[in-house]
C-alpha cells in the first residue's frame, strides 16, 4: 500500500508565442537559439517544400515545442495578406483556438489531472474518452490518435492544417501504428509536428516517415536574455542548473518558491559530498528514499555538485555514484540502496 501511495504522489507531481514575418525573416525575440533549425523550416516554407511530418528531437526544455508552435503559426499564416491578420492568427495559435490547429500535450488522468480548464491551456484535442475510460497514465493511446484523425478529416480554412504532439515517446504501440497509417496517406495540407526527448525509443518506421530536426542545449551566451534583471548569484545558479535548457530558466524565474527549493537541494547536495560524518550523509540522502520528483532533482544536484568540488573526487567515488543511479532504477529498497552507497563511500575514504 505504501508503494502505491508513493507512486500515486509521484505521478500527481509529475503530471503536475510568437510569429515570424517571412518577408523580413526576423525571428521572434521570445525564441532563443536554434537558428539553423528555424532557418531550415523557413526555407521549406519559402520553397514550397514543407514535409507532411516533422520530428523535433533533443533534450528536455530546450525549446522544441516552442519551435513547433512557432512553425505552426507560420504555416497557418501563409495565406494571411496583412500583418493584422498574422497577429490574429498568432493569437489564436497561442490560445489554441485556431480551427486548423490540433494539439496533444497535457492529458486527462484520473485522480491526477482532472481539470479540463487546465488541460485546455496546452491541449485542444477532445479527451472526454479518457475520462470515460478512467485513464490512469499520460500515455497517448490509439483512441487519442483516432479522435485526432477524425478532426483532421474536417475541412480546413486555409492551405495548411497542423497537428502537434508533444513527447511522442508517450505513444503506445497501437497509437504509433495508427499514426503510421495516417502518415502513409496524410490528409491534404496537414503537417504533423512531433517532439521527442527519446529519439532512440521511437520505431525506425515512424522516424523514417518524418523529417527529423535535431536540437541541442544552448550555450550560456544565448541564454543571457533570460537572466536580465536577476542578481548575479541567482543568474549563475540558473545557468548551472539549466544545463543549456532555456525552459528551466523560464520555469524557475516564474516560480520563486521553486527556485528557493532548488537552492536548498543544491546546498544539501554539496554538504553531502563535503561531509565526513556517516550519520549526516545518511540523513542528507533521505529525499532519495521515495520515488518522487524531489528525489530526481536531488540526484541531479548531487551530480552537479560532484563536478564542482574543489578537489576532484576519486574515480571509484564517481563510479559508486553511477552505480547508485543505475540501482535506483530497479525495484530494490531505495533506503537500503542509499545506505549501501554511503557505506561504500566511507570504505573508500578509509582506504584513502
C-alpha positions in Angstrom: 0.0 0.0 0.0 2.9 2.4 0.8 4.4 1.8 -2.6 1.1 2.5 -4.4 0.7 5.7 -2.3 4.2 6.8 -3.3 3.7 6.1 -6.9 0.4 8.0 -7.0 2.0 11.0 -5.3 4.9 10.8 -7.8 2.5 10.8 -10.8 0.5 13.6 -9.4 3.6 15.8 -9.0 4.9 14.7 -12.4 1.8 15.4 -14.2 1.5 18.4 -12.2 4.4 32.5 -29.0 5.1 34.3 -31.2 5.3 34.6 -35.0 7.9 35.4 -37.7 7.4 37.6 -40.8 8.7 35.7 -43.8 9.4 38.8 -45.8 11.9 40.2 -43.3 13.0 36.7 -42.0 13.5 38.2 -38.5 12.9 35.7 -35.7 10.8 36.4 -32.7 12.8 37.6 -29.7 11.0 35.2 -27.4 12.7 32.2 -29.1 16.3 31.7 -28.2 18.8 29.9 -30.3 18.2 27.1 -32.8 18.9 29.4 -35.8 19.8 26.6 -38.1 16.6 24.6 -37.3 14.4 27.6 -37.7 16.2 28.6 -40.9 15.6 25.1 -42.4 11.9 25.4 -41.6 11.7 28.8 -43.1 13.4 27.6 -46.3 10.9 24.7 -46.5 8.0 27.1 -46.4 9.6 29.6 -48.8 10.4 26.9 -51.4 7.1 25.1 -51.0 8.9 22.1 -49.8 7.0 21.6 -46.5 7.1 18.0 -45.3 4.0 16.3 -44.2 5.6 15.4 -40.8 8.5 16.8 -38.7 10.1 15.3 -35.7 11.9 17.7 -33.4 14.3 15.7 -31.2 16.5 16.8 -28.4 16.9 17.3 -24.6 14.0 18.4 -22.4 13.2 22.1 -22.1 15.4 23.3 -24.9 12.5 24.8 -26.9 11.4 22.0 -29.3 7.7 22.5 -28.7 8.1 26.3 -28.8 9.6 25.9 -32.2 6.8 23.6 -33.3 4.1 26.1 -32.3 6.1 28.9 -34.0 6.3 26.9 -37.2 2.6 26.0 -37.0 1.9 29.8 -36.7 4.0 30.4 -39.8 2.2 27.7 -41.8 -1.2 28.9 -40.7 -0.2 32.5 -41.6 1.0 31.6 -45.1 -2.4 32.8 -46.6 -2.5 36.0 -44.5 -2.4 39.2 -46.5 -1.7 41.7 -43.8 0.3 41.9 -40.5 -3.0 42.4 -38.7 -4.2 39.0 -40.0 -0.9 37.4 -39.0 -1.3 38.8 -35.4 -4.8 37.4 -35.1 -3.6 34.0 -36.3 -0.7 34.1 -33.8 -3.0 35.0 -31.0 -5.4 32.1 -32.0 -2.5 29.6 -32.1 -1.1 30.8 -28.8 -4.5 30.3 -27.1 -5.2 27.0 -29.0 -8.4 28.3 -30.6 -7.3 28.3 -34.3 -9.7 25.9 -36.2 -6.8 24.4 -38.1 -4.6 23.7 -35.1 -4.8 20.4 -33.1 -2.5 19.9 -30.1 -2.0 16.8 -27.9 0.1 17.9 -24.9 -1.2 17.5 -21.3 -3.7 14.6 -21.0 -6.6 13.9 -18.7 -5.6 11.4 -16.0 -7.9 10.1 -13.3 -7.0 11.4 -9.8 -4.1 13.3 -11.2 -5.1 15.8 -13.8 -8.9 16.0 -14.0 -9.4 19.7 -14.6 -10.3 20.3 -18.3 -9.8 24.0 -17.9 -6.1 23.3 -17.0 -5.7 20.8 -19.8 -7.2 23.2 -22.3 -4.3 25.6 -21.8 -2.0 23.1 -23.5 -4.2 20.7 -25.5 -7.3 21.2 -27.7 -8.0 17.7 -28.9 -11.1 16.3 -27.2 -10.2 14.0 -24.2 -13.6 13.1 -22.8 -13.0 9.5 -23.9 -10.1 9.3 -21.4 -12.4 10.3 -18.6 -15.0 7.8 -19.7 -12.4 5.0 -19.7 -10.7 6.2 -16.4 -7.3 6.8 -17.9 -4.5 6.5 -15.3 -1.4 7.3 -17.3 -0.2 10.0 -19.6 0.4 7.7 -22.5 -1.1 8.6 -25.8 -3.4 5.7 -26.8 -5.0 4.6 -30.1 -8.2 6.4 -29.2 -6.4 9.7 -28.9 -4.9 9.3 -32.4 -8.3 8.1 -33.7 -10.0 11.3 -32.5 -7.1 13.4 -33.8 -7.6 11.8 -37.2 -11.3 12.4 -37.2 -10.7 16.1 -36.6 -8.1 16.2 -39.4 -10.7 14.9 -41.9 -12.7 18.1 -41.4 -12.5 20.9 -43.9 -9.7 23.4 -43.2 -9.9 27.1 -43.5 -6.5 27.6 -45.2 -3.7 25.9 -47.1 -2.3 24.1 -44.1 -3.6 22.3 -41.0 -1.2 21.5 -38.2 -1.2 18.6 -35.7 1.2 18.8 -32.8 2.1 16.0 -30.4 4.4 16.7 -27.5 6.7 13.9 -26.3 5.9 11.3 -29.0 7.6 8.6 -26.9 4.4 8.6 -24.8 2.6 6.9 -27.7 1.5 3.3 -27.1 2.3 0.7 -29.8 -1.3 0.8 -31.1 -1.2 4.6 -31.3 2.1 4.5 -33.2 0.6 2.1 -35.7 -2.5 4.2 -36.1 -0.3 7.3 -36.7 1.8 5.4 -39.3 -1.3 4.7 -41.3 -2.2 8.4 -41.3 1.3 9.3 -42.4 1.2 6.9 -45.3 -1.6 8.8 -46.8 -1.8 12.1 -44.9 -4.8 14.4 -45.5 -4.1 17.2 -48.0 -2.3 20.1 -46.4 -1.9 18.5 -43.0 1.5 18.9 -41.3 2.4 16.9 -38.2 4.9 18.4 -35.8 6.1 15.9 -33.1 8.7 16.4 -30.4 10.7 13.8 -28.5 13.4 13.7 -25.9 13.9 9.9 -26.5 14.6 9.6 -30.2 16.1 6.0 -30.0 12.9 4.8 -28.3 10.8 5.6 -31.4 10.3 3.0 -34.0 12.5 3.4 -37.1 9.4 3.1 -39.3 8.0 6.2 -37.5 11.2 8.1 -37.7 11.6 7.3 -41.4 8.2 8.9 -42.2 9.2 12.3 -40.7 11.8 14.9 -41.4 14.0 14.9 -38.2 15.4 18.1 -36.8 18.0 17.7 -34.0 18.1 20.2 -31.2 20.9 20.7 -28.6 21.3 22.6 -25.4 22.1 26.2 -25.8 25.4 27.9 -24.9 25.4 30.3 -21.9 25.7 33.4 -24.2 22.4 32.6 -25.9 20.6 32.3 -22.5 21.7 35.7 -21.3 18.4 37.5 -22.3 16.5 35.3 -19.8 18.8 36.4 -17.0 18.1 40.2 -17.3 17.3 41.8 -14.0 18.4 38.8 -12.0 21.0 39.1 -9.2 24.4 37.7 -10.3 24.4 34.8 -7.8 20.9 33.6 -8.9 21.8 34.1 -12.6 24.9 31.9 -12.2 22.9 29.3 -10.3 20.3 29.2 -13.0 22.9 28.7 -15.7 24.5 26.0 -13.7 21.2 24.2 -13.1 19.6 24.7 -16.6 22.4 22.9 -18.4 21.6 24.8 -21.6 17.8 24.5 -21.4 16.0 27.8 -21.5 12.8 26.2 -20.4 14.3 25.5 -17.0 15.3 29.1 -16.5 11.9 30.4 -17.5 10.2 27.9 -15.1 12.4 29.0 -12.1 12.1 32.7 -12.9 8.3 32.4 -12.7 8.3 30.3 -9.5 10.4 31.9 -6.7 9.3 29.1 -4.3 10.6 26.5 -6.7 13.9 28.4 -7.1 14.4 28.6 -3.3 13.7 24.8 -3.2 16.4 24.2 -5.8 18.9 26.4 -3.9 18.1 24.3 -0.8 18.7 21.0 -2.6 21.9 22.3 -4.1 23.2 23.2 -0.7 22.3 19.8 0.7 24.0 18.0 -2.2 27.2 20.0 -1.7 27.1 19.3 2.1 26.7 15.6 1.3 30.0 15.4 -0.6 31.8 17.6 1.8 30.7 15.8 5.0 32.8 13.1 6.6 30.0 12.1 9.0 28.3 8.9 8.2 25.1 9.9 10.1 25.0 13.3 8.4 25.4 11.7 5.0 22.6 9.2 5.7 20.3 12.0 6.8 21.1 14.1 3.7 20.1 11.2 1.4 16.7 10.9 3.0 15.0 12.6 -0.1 16.0 9.5 -2.1 14.0 7.1 -0.1 10.8 7.8 -2.1 10.4 7.8 -5.8 9.4 11.4 -6.2 10.3 14.4 -8.4 12.3 15.8 -5.5 14.4 12.7 -5.4 15.2 13.1 -9.1 16.1 16.7 -8.6 18.3 15.8 -5.6 20.2 13.3 -7.7 20.7 16.0 -10.4 22.2 18.3 -7.7 24.4 15.5 -6.4 25.8 15.0 -9.8 26.3 18.8 -10.4 27.9 19.4 -7.1 30.2 16.4 -7.5 31.6 18.1 -10.6 32.2 21.4 -8.6 34.1 20.0 -5.7 37.4 21.9 -5.1 39.4 18.7 -5.3 38.5 16.1 -7.9 36.6 13.1 -6.4 38.2 9.7 -6.5 37.3 7.8 -9.6 35.8 5.0 -7.5 33.5 7.5 -5.8 32.2 8.6 -9.2 31.7 5.0 -10.2 29.8 4.3 -6.9 27.5 7.2 -7.7 26.9 5.9 -11.2 26.0 2.6 -9.7 23.6 4.2 -7.3 21.8 5.9 -10.2 21.5 2.6 -12.0 20.3 0.7 -9.0 17.7 3.3 -8.2 16.0 2.4 -11.4 15.3 -1.1 -10.1 12.6 -2.1 -7.6 15.1 -2.6 -4.8 14.6 -0.7 -1.5 15.7 2.9 -2.2 16.6 3.4 1.5 18.8 0.4 1.6 20.5 1.5 -1.7 21.2 4.9 -0.2 22.7 3.3 3.0 24.8 1.0 0.9 26.1 3.9 -1.1 27.1 5.9 2.0 28.9 2.9 3.4 30.8 2.3 0.2 32.0 5.9 0.2 33.0 5.6 3.9 35.1 2.5 3.0 36.8 4.4 0.2 37.7 7.3 2.5 39.1 4.8 5.0 41.3 3.3 2.3 42.5 6.8 1.3 
